Amino acid sequence: MPPLPNVFENVEKDQQPKGFFEALQQKYGPLDDMATYKKYAADVFKNTAAFDDAKWTALVNGANAEQISNDPAVKHAAAFIDNYRAKFDPAYQQFTVKNNDYGRIYLKGVLEMDAAKAKMMYPDATFTMRVSYGQVKPYQPKDAVSYDYVTTSKGLLEKYVAGDYEFDLPAKQIELIKKKDFGQYADPVRKDLVIGFISSNDITGGNSGSPVINANGELIGLAFDGNYEALSHKLAFDKDLNRTINVDIRYVLWCIDKLGGASNIIKELKLVK
């Protein structure tokens, strides 16, 4: 069953967005008829700016808050978001606070009850700092597929799509990369600017931005993601597939120095080569 009729039929009326279904019925027809919802959906898709490039550009560049809020897709989303914030979010926040408190008490009890087990428990950042160790290394997720342990500026240009919200790049960055103007941050072996690298560290939600430090205590990168093949790491660590994706610190420094022009920050740092 589509979402809207499902909400109308199966969610308690006092938990539904106030006035939403009444207005829908008044304009589009009976709420027990699927044709009503199809008419509504067609009207939203036809009149929203979200799926029309020209309308969207005009909306975001020149519209005020009232015009944006009157967009049918925005109004639809706002009805359910406002309903959640008013009726559910306060209860969820109260539950979260209590659940966190009881979770700490429960874990403390487990540790005190079984000291031997406590020594074997993996650090979970509740009473401990979460630290993991690993190696910078490639991996092979399936037959005839092998991923290198680094990505470079060459890959940035290969993925570049002008105007795309995910893969666009500043003009200055494209210029510097094409000129191979990497300065002191170029990798001497690959003759390129290393953007990221993967390692076998174990991470979890909230670890983004964590420092990646080598055996000498030197910062070499920042963790920010995990690979697709190891999404199960929340349940079990796979030594063959688990990889943490890290931004190379040389790329960070390059962005600060060459791209951002903030060489004054670089002068304050001790760079180890």
ChimeraX commands (.cxc) that place a marker at each C-alpha (Angstrom):
marker #1 position 0.00,0.00,0.00 radius 0.5
marker #1 position 1.34,3.49,-0.86 radius 0.5
marker #1 position 2.48,5.62,2.12 radius 0.5
marker #1 position -0.35,8.16,2.29 radius 0.5
marker #1 position -3.34,5.77,2.34 radius 0.5
marker #1 position -1.32,3.54,4.66 radius 0.5
marker #1 position -0.88,6.42,7.11 radius 0.5
marker #1 position -4.55,7.37,6.88 radius 0.5
marker #1 position -5.80,3.82,7.49 radius 0.5
marker #1 position -3.28,2.53,10.03 radius 0.5
marker #1 position -2.08,5.50,12.06 radius 0.5
marker #1 position -4.25,6.76,14.90 radius 0.5
marker #1 position -6.13,9.88,13.81 radius 0.5
marker #1 position -4.73,11.99,16.67 radius 0.5
marker #1 position -1.22,11.08,15.52 radius 0.5
marker #1 position -1.76,12.17,11.92 radius 0.5
marker #1 position -0.84,15.67,10.64 radius 0.5
marker #1 position -3.61,18.00,11.77 radius 0.5
marker #1 position -5.93,18.98,8.91 radius 0.5
marker #1 position -3.81,17.28,6.22 radius 0.5
marker #1 position -6.20,14.52,5.20 radius 0.5
marker #1 position -9.25,16.73,5.65 radius 0.5
marker #1 position -7.80,19.20,3.14 radius 0.5
marker #1 position -6.84,16.37,0.80 radius 0.5
marker #1 position -10.35,14.95,0.89 radius 0.5
marker #1 position -11.95,18.33,0.28 radius 0.5
marker #1 position -9.86,19.01,-2.84 radius 0.5
marker #1 position -9.21,15.58,-4.36 radius 0.5
marker #1 position -11.95,13.20,-3.26 radius 0.5
marker #1 position -12.80,10.40,-0.81 radius 0.5
marker #1 position -9.93,9.04,1.26 radius 0.5
marker #1 position -10.91,5.40,0.72 radius 0.5
marker #1 position -10.39,5.76,-3.05 radius 0.5
marker #1 position -6.86,5.25,-4.43 radius 0.5
marker #1 position -7.69,7.62,-7.30 radius 0.5
marker #1 position -7.75,10.48,-4.76 radius 0.5
marker #1 position -4.14,9.92,-3.82 radius 0.5
marker #1 position -3.09,9.55,-7.45 radius 0.5
marker #1 position -4.69,12.91,-8.27 radius 0.5
marker #1 position -2.90,14.51,-5.34 radius 0.5
marker #1 position 0.47,13.00,-6.29 radius 0.5
marker #1 position 0.08,14.10,-9.91 radius 0.5
marker #1 position -0.75,17.64,-8.78 radius 0.5
marker #1 position 2.30,17.82,-6.50 radius 0.5
marker #1 position 4.69,16.52,-9.16 radius 0.5
marker #1 position 3.23,18.87,-11.77 radius 0.5
marker #1 position 3.44,22.04,-9.70 radius 0.5
marker #1 position 6.52,21.64,-7.52 radius 0.5
marker #1 position 9.76,23.32,-8.54 radius 0.5
marker #1 position 11.77,20.35,-7.29 radius 0.5
marker #1 position 11.71,18.51,-10.62 radius 0.5
marker #1 position 11.90,21.49,-12.98 radius 0.5
marker #1 position 15.39,22.97,-13.35 radius 0.5
marker #1 position 14.17,26.37,-14.49 radius 0.5
marker #1 position 11.56,26.68,-11.72 radius 0.5
marker #1 position 14.04,25.43,-9.13 radius 0.5
marker #1 position 16.72,27.91,-10.14 radius 0.5
marker #1 position 14.22,30.75,-10.03 radius 0.5
marker #1 position 12.91,29.60,-6.66 radius 0.5
marker #1 position 16.25,29.31,-4.87 radius 0.5
marker #1 position 17.67,32.48,-6.40 radius 0.5
marker #1 position 14.77,34.86,-5.98 radius 0.5
marker #1 position 12.10,33.41,-3.76 radius 0.5
marker #1 position 11.31,34.44,-0.21 radius 0.5
marker #1 position 10.43,32.09,2.64 radius 0.5
marker #1 position 6.70,32.34,1.96 radius 0.5
marker #1 position 7.08,31.35,-1.70 radius 0.5
marker #1 position 9.23,28.37,-0.78 radius 0.5
marker #1 position 6.82,27.21,1.91 radius 0.5
marker #1 position 3.94,27.35,-0.60 radius 0.5
marker #1 position 5.62,24.90,-2.97 radius 0.5
marker #1 position 3.39,21.78,-2.90 radius 0.5
marker #1 position 6.27,19.38,-2.24 radius 0.5
marker #1 position 7.56,21.58,0.58 radius 0.5
marker #1 position 4.05,21.84,2.06 radius 0.5
marker #1 position 3.68,18.07,1.92 radius 0.5
marker #1 position 6.99,17.45,3.67 radius 0.5
marker #1 position 6.40,20.21,6.20 radius 0.5
marker #1 position 3.06,18.72,7.26 radius 0.5
marker #1 position 4.71,15.49,8.35 radius 0.5
marker #1 position 7.89,17.06,9.73 radius 0.5
marker #1 position 5.92,19.53,11.86 radius 0.5
marker #1 position 3.67,16.69,13.01 radius 0.5
marker #1 position 6.68,14.62,14.06 radius 0.5
marker #1 position 8.30,17.51,15.90 radius 0.5
marker #1 position 5.11,18.33,17.79 radius 0.5
marker #1 position 3.87,14.85,18.68 radius 0.5
marker #1 position 6.77,12.41,18.58 radius 0.5
marker #1 position 10.11,14.14,18.94 radius 0.5
marker #1 position 9.59,15.27,22.58 radius 0.5
marker #1 position 8.79,11.68,23.61 radius 0.5
marker #1 position 11.74,10.37,21.61 radius 0.5
marker #1 position 14.11,12.84,23.27 radius 0.5
marker #1 position 12.88,11.79,26.72 radius 0.5
marker #1 position 13.32,8.13,25.80 radius 0.5
marker #1 position 16.85,8.74,24.47 radius 0.5
marker #1 position 17.96,10.48,27.67 radius 0.5
marker #1 position 16.60,7.70,29.87 radius 0.5
marker #1 position 17.91,4.97,27.56 radius 0.5
marker #1 position 21.41,6.44,27.64 radius 0.5
marker #1 position 21.34,6.70,31.42 radius 0.5
marker #1 position 20.09,3.15,31.90 radius 0.5
marker #1 position 22.54,1.88,29.26 radius 0.5
marker #1 position 25.49,3.25,31.22 radius 0.5
marker #1 position 24.16,1.76,34.45 radius 0.5
marker #1 position 23.58,-1.60,32.78 radius 0.5
marker #1 position 27.08,-1.74,31.27 radius 0.5
marker #1 position 28.65,-0.71,34.56 radius 0.5
marker #1 position 26.78,-3.56,36.23 radius 0.5
marker #1 position 27.97,-6.05,33.60 radius 0.5
marker #1 position 31.59,-4.96,34.11 radius 0.5
marker #1 position 31.35,-5.19,37.91 radius 0.5
marker #1 position 29.56,-8.55,37.78 radius 0.5
marker #1 position 32.18,-10.27,35.62 radius 0.5
marker #1 position 35.66,-8.80,35.88 radius 0.5
marker #1 position 37.13,-11.42,33.53 radius 0.5
marker #1 position 34.57,-10.59,30.87 radius 0.5
marker #1 position 35.25,-6.88,31.33 radius 0.5
marker #1 position 38.88,-7.38,30.36 radius 0.5
marker #1 position 37.82,-9.10,27.14 radius 0.5
marker #1 position 35.22,-6.53,26.09 radius 0.5
marker #1 position 36.03,-4.47,23.03 radius 0.5
marker #1 position 36.33,-0.70,23.74 radius 0.5
marker #1 position 32.93,0.85,23.01 radius 0.5
marker #1 position 33.61,4.51,23.93 radius 0.5
marker #1 position 31.18,4.33,26.86 radius 0.5
marker #1 position 33.75,4.17,29.65 radius 0.5
marker #1 position 36.77,4.02,27.35 radius 0.5
marker #1 position 38.42,5.91,24.51 radius 0.5
marker #1 position 37.80,4.01,21.29 radius 0.5
marker #1 position 41.15,3.29,19.70 radius 0.5
marker #1 position 41.79,0.78,16.94 radius 0.5
marker #1 position 44.90,-0.20,15.03 radius 0.5
marker #1 position 45.30,-1.43,11.49 radius 0.5
marker #1 position 47.31,-1.38,8.30 radius 0.5
marker #1 position 47.14,0.68,5.14 radius 0.5
marker #1 position 46.37,-2.02,2.60 radius 0.5
marker #1 position 44.27,-2.82,-0.51 radius 0.5
marker #1 position 41.55,-5.45,-0.68 radius 0.5
marker #1 position 39.80,-7.77,-3.12 radius 0.5
marker #1 position 36.02,-7.85,-2.55 radius 0.5
marker #1 position 35.33,-10.47,-5.25 radius 0.5
marker #1 position 36.91,-12.47,-8.04 radius 0.5
marker #1 position 38.92,-10.36,-10.52 radius 0.5
marker #1 position 38.22,-7.14,-8.59 radius 0.5
marker #1 position 41.00,-5.43,-6.67 radius 0.5
marker #1 position 41.03,-1.98,-5.08 radius 0.5
marker #1 position 44.24,-0.04,-4.56 radius 0.5
marker #1 position 44.89,1.50,-1.15 radius 0.5
marker #1 position 45.03,5.11,-2.40 radius 0.5
marker #1 position 43.10,7.52,-4.61 radius 0.5
marker #1 position 44.74,10.46,-6.36 radius 0.5
marker #1 position 43.90,13.78,-7.99 radius 0.5
marker #1 position 43.61,11.93,-11.31 radius 0.5
marker #1 position 40.45,10.35,-9.92 radius 0.5
marker #1 position 39.03,13.73,-8.95 radius 0.5
marker #1 position 39.18,14.89,-12.55 radius 0.5
marker #1 position 37.74,11.58,-13.79 radius 0.5
marker #1 position 34.72,11.98,-11.52 radius 0.5
marker #1 position 34.33,15.75,-12.08 radius 0.5
marker #1 position 30.89,16.82,-13.37 radius 0.5
marker #1 position 30.34,20.56,-13.78 radius 0.5
marker #1 position 27.37,21.82,-11.81 radius 0.5
marker #1 position 26.72,18.49,-10.10 radius 0.5
marker #1 position 26.10,18.86,-6.36 radius 0.5
marker #1 position 28.31,15.85,-5.58 radius 0.5
marker #1 position 31.04,15.94,-8.20 radius 0.5
marker #1 position 31.56,19.60,-9.04 radius 0.5
marker #1 position 34.96,21.20,-8.33 radius 0.5
marker #1 position 36.13,24.81,-7.94 radius 0.5
marker #1 position 37.74,26.18,-11.09 radius 0.5
marker #1 position 40.94,26.92,-9.19 radius 0.5
marker #1 position 41.20,23.32,-8.01 radius 0.5
marker #1 position 40.82,21.99,-11.55 radius 0.5
marker #1 position 43.48,24.41,-12.76 radius 0.5
marker #1 position 45.97,23.43,-10.06 radius 0.5
marker #1 position 45.43,19.71,-10.61 radius 0.5
marker #1 position 45.80,19.95,-14.38 radius 0.5
marker #1 position 49.03,21.92,-13.89 radius 0.5
marker #1 position 50.12,19.30,-11.31 radius 0.5
marker #1 position 50.81,22.15,-8.93 radius 0.5
marker #1 position 51.03,19.97,-5.84 radius 0.5
marker #1 position 54.01,21.68,-4.20 radius 0.5
marker #1 position 55.57,19.83,-1.29 radius 0.5
marker #1 position 52.48,17.64,-0.91 radius 0.5
marker #1 position 53.01,15.47,-4.00 radius 0.5
marker #1 position 53.59,11.78,-3.40 radius 0.5
marker #1 position 57.18,11.04,-4.54 radius 0.5
marker #1 position 56.34,7.53,-5.74 radius 0.5
marker #1 position 53.08,8.18,-7.60 radius 0.5
marker #1 position 54.07,11.68,-8.79 radius 0.5
marker #1 position 50.56,12.80,-7.93 radius 0.5
marker #1 position 48.57,14.24,-5.06 radius 0.5
marker #1 position 47.17,11.44,-2.91 radius 0.5
marker #1 position 43.58,12.27,-1.88 radius 0.5
marker #1 position 42.61,9.35,0.32 radius 0.5
marker #1 position 43.73,5.95,1.53 radius 0.5
marker #1 position 42.12,2.89,3.08 radius 0.5
marker #1 position 43.17,1.01,6.19 radius 0.5
marker #1 position 41.98,-2.00,8.17 radius 0.5
marker #1 position 41.00,0.04,11.25 radius 0.5
marker #1 position 37.70,-0.70,12.93 radius 0.5
marker #1 position 35.40,2.34,13.12 radius 0.5
marker #1 position 31.78,3.06,13.99 radius 0.5
marker #1 position 29.28,5.88,13.68 radius 0.5
marker #1 position 30.73,9.06,15.17 radius 0.5
marker #1 position 34.33,8.26,14.28 radius 0.5
marker #1 position 34.34,10.63,11.30 radius 0.5
marker #1 position 37.15,13.13,11.74 radius 0.5
marker #1 position 39.15,10.85,14.02 radius 0.5
marker #1 position 42.92,11.20,13.59 radius 0.5
marker #1 position 44.79,8.40,11.86 radius 0.5
marker #1 position 48.26,8.19,13.39 radius 0.5
marker #1 position 51.22,6.11,12.25 radius 0.5
marker #1 position 53.57,4.10,14.47 radius 0.5
marker #1 position 55.64,7.23,15.14 radius 0.5
marker #1 position 52.68,9.19,16.46 radius 0.5
marker #1 position 52.49,11.35,13.33 radius 0.5
marker #1 position 49.15,12.42,11.85 radius 0.5
marker #1 position 48.74,10.89,8.38 radius 0.5
marker #1 position 45.01,11.28,7.78 radius 0.5
marker #1 position 41.47,11.63,9.06 radius 0.5
marker #1 position 38.91,8.82,9.06 radius 0.5
marker #1 position 35.58,9.68,7.45 radius 0.5
marker #1 position 33.88,6.62,5.94 radius 0.5
marker #1 position 33.79,2.86,5.49 radius 0.5
marker #1 position 33.67,0.68,2.39 radius 0.5
marker #1 position 30.48,-0.79,0.97 radius 0.5
marker #1 position 31.55,-4.41,1.38 radius 0.5
marker #1 position 32.01,-4.03,5.14 radius 0.5
marker #1 position 28.68,-2.49,6.15 radius 0.5
marker #1 position 28.26,-5.49,8.45 radius 0.5
marker #1 position 31.11,-4.18,10.64 radius 0.5
marker #1 position 28.56,-2.97,13.21 radius 0.5
marker #1 position 27.86,-6.63,13.91 radius 0.5
marker #1 position 31.16,-8.32,13.13 radius 0.5
marker #1 position 34.61,-7.20,11.98 radius 0.5
marker #1 position 35.75,-8.85,8.75 radius 0.5
marker #1 position 39.55,-8.81,8.60 radius 0.5
marker #1 position 39.57,-9.40,4.83 radius 0.5
marker #1 position 36.96,-6.85,3.76 radius 0.5
marker #1 position 36.76,-4.25,6.52 radius 0.5
marker #1 position 38.33,-0.96,5.41 radius 0.5
marker #1 position 38.23,2.55,6.80 radius 0.5
marker #1 position 38.35,5.35,4.22 radius 0.5
marker #1 position 40.63,8.21,5.24 radius 0.5
marker #1 position 41.48,11.57,3.73 radius 0.5
marker #1 position 45.25,11.86,3.31 radius 0.5
marker #1 position 46.69,14.65,5.45 radius 0.5
marker #1 position 48.77,15.83,2.49 radius 0.5
marker #1 position 45.56,16.59,0.61 radius 0.5
marker #1 position 44.21,18.48,3.62 radius 0.5
marker #1 position 47.40,20.55,3.78 radius 0.5
marker #1 position 47.30,21.13,0.02 radius 0.5
marker #1 position 43.72,22.42,0.28 radius 0.5
marker #1 position 44.75,24.79,3.07 radius 0.5
marker #1 position 47.92,25.97,1.38 radius 0.5
marker #1 position 47.68,25.80,-2.42 radius 0.5
marker #1 position 43.89,25.88,-2.87 radius 0.5
marker #1 position 42.93,28.09,0.08 radius 0.5
marker #1 position 46.01,30.28,0.13 radius 0.5
marker #1 position 46.29,30.05,3.93 radius 0.5
marker #1 position 50.03,29.43,4.05 radius 0.5
marker #1 position 50.14,31.22,7.41 radius 0.5
marker #1 position 48.49,28.15,8.95 radius 0.5
marker #1 position 51.06,25.84,7.36 radius 0.5
marker #1 position 53.89,27.89,8.90 radius 0.5
marker #1 position 52.50,27.13,12.36 radius 0.5
marker #1 position 52.69,23.37,11.80 radius 0.5
marker #1 position 55.57,20.96,12.01 radius 0.5
marker #1 position 55.50,18.92,8.80 radius 0.5
marker #1 position 57.27,15.56,8.85 radius 0.5
marker #1 position 58.41,14.19,5.51 radius 0.5
marker link #1:1,2 radius 0.2
marker link #1:2,3 radius 0.2
marker link #1:3,4 radius 0.2
marker link #1:4,5 radius 0.2
marker link #1:5,6 radius 0.2
marker link #1:6,7 radius 0.2
marker link #1:7,8 radius 0.2
marker link #1:8,9 radius 0.2
marker link #1:9,10 radius 0.2
marker link #1:10,11 radius 0.2
marker link #1:11,12 radius 0.2
marker link #1:12,13 radius 0.2
marker link #1:13,14 radius 0.2
marker link #1:14,15 radius 0.2
marker link #1:15,16 radius 0.2
marker link #1:16,17 radius 0.2
marker link #1:17,18 radius 0.2
marker link #1:18,19 radius 0.2
marker link #1:19,20 radius 0.2
marker link #1:20,21 radius 0.2
marker link #1:21,22 radius 0.2
marker link #1:22,23 radius 0.2
marker link #1:23,24 radius 0.2
marker link #1:24,25 radius 0.2
marker link #1:25,26 radius 0.2
marker link #1:26,27 radius 0.2
marker link #1:27,28 radius 0.2
marker link #1:28,29 radius 0.2
marker link #1:29,30 radius 0.2
marker link #1:30,31 radius 0.2
marker link #1:31,32 radius 0.2
marker link #1:32,33 radius 0.2
marker link #1:33,34 radius 0.2
marker link #1:34,35 radius 0.2
marker link #1:35,36 radius 0.2
marker link #1:36,37 radius 0.2
marker link #1:37,38 radius 0.2
marker link #1:38,39 radius 0.2
marker link #1:39,40 radius 0.2
marker link #1:40,41 radius 0.2
marker link #1:41,42 radius 0.2
marker link #1:42,43 radius 0.2
marker link #1:43,44 radius 0.2
marker link #1:44,45 radius 0.2
marker link #1:45,46 radius 0.2
marker link #1:46,47 radius 0.2
marker link #1:47,48 radius 0.2
marker link #1:48,49 radius 0.2
marker link #1:49,50 radius 0.2
marker link #1:50,51 radius 0.2
marker link #1:51,52 radius 0.2
marker link #1:52,53 radius 0.2
marker link #1:53,54 radius 0.2
marker link #1:54,55 radius 0.2
marker link #1:55,56 radius 0.2
marker link #1:56,57 radius 0.2
marker link #1:57,58 radius 0.2
marker link #1:58,59 radius 0.2
marker link #1:59,60 radius 0.2
marker link #1:60,61 radius 0.2
marker link #1:61,62 radius 0.2
marker link #1:62,63 radius 0.2
marker link #1:63,64 radius 0.2
marker link #1:64,65 radius 0.2
marker link #1:65,66 radius 0.2
marker link #1:66,67 radius 0.2
marker link #1:67,68 radius 0.2
marker link #1:68,69 radius 0.2
marker link #1:69,70 radius 0.2
marker link #1:70,71 radius 0.2
marker link #1:71,72 radius 0.2
marker link #1:72,73 radius 0.2
marker link #1:73,74 radius 0.2
marker link #1:74,75 radius 0.2
marker link #1:75,76 radius 0.2
marker link #1:76,77 radius 0.2
marker link #1:77,78 radius 0.2
marker link #1:78,79 radius 0.2
marker link #1:79,80 radius 0.2
marker link #1:80,81 radius 0.2
marker link #1:81,82 radius 0.2
marker link #1:82,83 radius 0.2
marker link #1:83,84 radius 0.2
marker link #1:84,85 radius 0.2
marker link #1:85,86 radius 0.2
marker link #1:86,87 radius 0.2
marker link #1:87,88 radius 0.2
marker link #1:88,89 radius 0.2
marker link #1:89,90 radius 0.2
marker link #1:90,91 radius 0.2
marker link #1:91,92 radius 0.2
marker link #1:92,93 radius 0.2
marker link #1:93,94 radius 0.2
marker link #1:94,95 radius 0.2
marker link #1:95,96 radius 0.2
marker link #1:96,97 radius 0.2
marker link #1:97,98 radius 0.2
marker link #1:98,99 radius 0.2
marker link #1:99,100 radius 0.2
marker link #1:100,101 radius 0.2
marker link #1:101,102 radius 0.2
marker link #1:102,103 radius 0.2
marker link #1:103,104 radius 0.2
marker link #1:104,105 radius 0.2
marker link #1:105,106 radius 0.2
marker link #1:106,107 radius 0.2
marker link #1:107,108 radius 0.2
marker link #1:108,109 radius 0.2
marker link #1:109,110 radius 0.2
marker link #1:110,111 radius 0.2
marker link #1:111,112 radius 0.2
marker link #1:112,113 radius 0.2
marker link #1:113,114 radius 0.2
marker link #1:114,115 radius 0.2
marker link #1:115,116 radius 0.2
marker link #1:116,117 radius 0.2
marker link #1:117,118 radius 0.2
marker link #1:118,119 radius 0.2
marker link #1:119,120 radius 0.2
marker link #1:120,121 radius 0.2
marker link #1:121,122 radius 0.2
marker link #1:122,123 radius 0.2
marker link #1:123,124 radius 0.2
marker link #1:124,125 radius 0.2
marker link #1:125,126 radius 0.2
marker link #1:126,127 radius 0.2
marker link #1:127,128 radius 0.2
marker link #1:128,129 radius 0.2
marker link #1:129,130 radius 0.2
marker link #1:130,131 radius 0.2
marker link #1:131,132 radius 0.2
marker link #1:132,133 radius 0.2
marker link #1:133,134 radius 0.2
marker link #1:134,135 radius 0.2
marker link #1:135,136 radius 0.2
marker link #1:136,137 radius 0.2
marker link #1:137,138 radius 0.2
marker link #1:138,139 radius 0.2
marker link #1:139,140 radius 0.2
marker link #1:140,141 radius 0.2
marker link #1:141,142 radius 0.2
marker link #1:142,143 radius 0.2
marker link #1:143,144 radius 0.2
marker link #1:144,145 radius 0.2
marker link #1:145,146 radius 0.2
marker link #1:146,147 radius 0.2
marker link #1:147,148 radius 0.2
marker link #1:148,149 radius 0.2
marker link #1:149,150 radius 0.2
marker link #1:150,151 radius 0.2
marker link #1:151,152 radius 0.2
marker link #1:152,153 radius 0.2
marker link #1:153,154 radius 0.2
marker link #1:154,155 radius 0.2
marker link #1:155,156 radius 0.2
marker link #1:156,157 radius 0.2
marker link #1:157,158 radius 0.2
marker link #1:158,159 radius 0.2
marker link #1:159,160 radius 0.2
marker link #1:160,161 radius 0.2
marker link #1:161,162 radius 0.2
marker link #1:162,163 radius 0.2
marker link #1:163,164 radius 0.2
marker link #1:164,165 radius 0.2
marker link #1:165,166 radius 0.2
marker link #1:166,167 radius 0.2
marker link #1:167,168 radius 0.2
marker link #1:168,169 radius 0.2
marker link #1:169,170 radius 0.2
marker link #1:170,171 radius 0.2
marker link #1:171,172 radius 0.2
marker link #1:172,173 radius 0.2
marker link #1:173,174 radius 0.2
marker link #1:174,175 radius 0.2
marker link #1:175,176 radius 0.2
marker link #1:176,177 radius 0.2
marker link #1:177,178 radius 0.2
marker link #1:178,179 radius 0.2
marker link #1:179,180 radius 0.2
marker link #1:180,181 radius 0.2
marker link #1:181,182 radius 0.2
marker link #1:182,183 radius 0.2
marker link #1:183,184 radius 0.2
marker link #1:184,185 radius 0.2
marker link #1:185,186 radius 0.2
marker link #1:186,187 radius 0.2
marker link #1:187,188 radius 0.2
marker link #1:188,189 radius 0.2
marker link #1:189,190 radius 0.2
marker link #1:190,191 radius 0.2
marker link #1:191,192 radius 0.2
marker link #1:192,193 radius 0.2
marker link #1:193,194 radius 0.2
marker link #1:194,195 radius 0.2
marker link #1:195,196 radius 0.2
marker link #1:196,197 radius 0.2
marker link #1:197,198 radius 0.2
marker link #1:198,199 radius 0.2
marker link #1:199,200 radius 0.2
marker link #1:200,201 radius 0.2
marker link #1:201,202 radius 0.2
marker link #1:202,203 radius 0.2
marker link #1:203,204 radius 0.2
marker link #1:204,205 radius 0.2
marker link #1:205,206 radius 0.2
marker link #1:206,207 radius 0.2
marker link #1:207,208 radius 0.2
marker link #1:208,209 radius 0.2
marker link #1:209,210 radius 0.2
marker link #1:210,211 radius 0.2
marker link #1:211,212 radius 0.2
marker link #1:212,213 radius 0.2
marker link #1:213,214 radius 0.2
marker link #1:214,215 radius 0.2
marker link #1:215,216 radius 0.2
marker link #1:216,217 radius 0.2
marker link #1:217,218 radius 0.2
marker link #1:218,219 radius 0.2
marker link #1:219,220 radius 0.2
marker link #1:220,221 radius 0.2
marker link #1:221,222 radius 0.2
marker link #1:222,223 radius 0.2
marker link #1:223,224 radius 0.2
marker link #1:224,225 radius 0.2
marker link #1:225,226 radius 0.2
marker link #1:226,227 radius 0.2
marker link #1:227,228 radius 0.2
marker link #1:228,229 radius 0.2
marker link #1:229,230 radius 0.2
marker link #1:230,231 radius 0.2
marker link #1:231,232 radius 0.2
marker link #1:232,233 radius 0.2
marker link #1:233,234 radius 0.2
marker link #1:234,235 radius 0.2
marker link #1:235,236 radius 0.2
marker link #1:236,237 radius 0.2
marker link #1:237,238 radius 0.2
marker link #1:238,239 radius 0.2
marker link #1:239,240 radius 0.2
marker link #1:240,241 radius 0.2
marker link #1:241,242 radius 0.2
marker link #1:242,243 radius 0.2
marker link #1:243,244 radius 0.2
marker link #1:244,245 radius 0.2
marker link #1:245,246 radius 0.2
marker link #1:246,247 radius 0.2
marker link #1:247,248 radius 0.2
marker link #1:248,249 radius 0.2
marker link #1:249,250 radius 0.2
marker link #1:250,251 radius 0.2
marker link #1:251,252 radius 0.2
marker link #1:252,253 radius 0.2
marker link #1:253,254 radius 0.2
marker link #1:254,255 radius 0.2
marker link #1:255,256 radius 0.2
marker link #1:256,257 radius 0.2
marker link #1:257,258 radius 0.2
marker link #1:258,259 radius 0.2
marker link #1:259,260 radius 0.2
marker link #1:260,261 radius 0.2
marker link #1:261,262 radius 0.2
marker link #1:262,263 radius 0.2
marker link #1:263,264 radius 0.2
marker link #1:264,265 radius 0.2
marker link #1:265,266 radius 0.2
marker link #1:266,267 radius 0.2
marker link #1:267,268 radius 0.2
marker link #1:268,269 radius 0.2
marker link #1:269,270 radius 0.2
marker link #1:270,271 radius 0.2
marker link #1:271,272 radius 0.2
marker link #1:272,273 radius 0.2
view
